[in-house]
Amino acid sequence: MPKILVVDDEVHIQKIIDYKLRTAGYTVIAAGDGLEGIEKAREERPDLILLDVMMPRMDGFQALEALKRDPSTKAIPVFMLTVKGKEMDRVRGLKMGVAAYITKPFSPNALLARIEETLRPT
C-alpha cells in the first residue's frame, strides 16, 4: 500500500490521520516539524505528504520550498493541512506546487477521498 508522510506538530491531528489512513490500508510515517518532515521525506520516499503550515523550527511553506527544490522529493504530491485559510495563503501554497490546500478542521473521510483520488493510477 502507499506510504503517507504526515508532518504536523499537533499530536492529536497526527493520531486522527494515522488511524484513518491505517484503517484504509496505508502506511503512515509521522514528523513533528518541517525539518523532520524533510529528513523523513528523503529517507522514506513517501507517495504523498500531508504538511501543516504553522510548526516549530521550520514552517510548512519553508518545508514545501525545500521539498520542491530537492530532486529526490520534488515529484511527491503535497497536501497542505492548515488553519491558515485566507485566500492569500491558499494562493501561495498552490503557486508553490501543492496538490491540495485543506483547511482545519477537516473531514477525515473527505481527506481520505482526496488522497485516494490523487494516488489513483491513471
Secondary structure, DSSP 4 states (H G I P E B T S, - for coil): --EEEEE-S-HHHHHHHHHHHHHTT-EEEEESSHHHHHHHHHHH--SEEEEESS-SSS-HHHHHHHHHHSTTTTTS-EEEEES---HHHHHHHHHTT-SEEEESS--HHHHHHHHHHHHS--
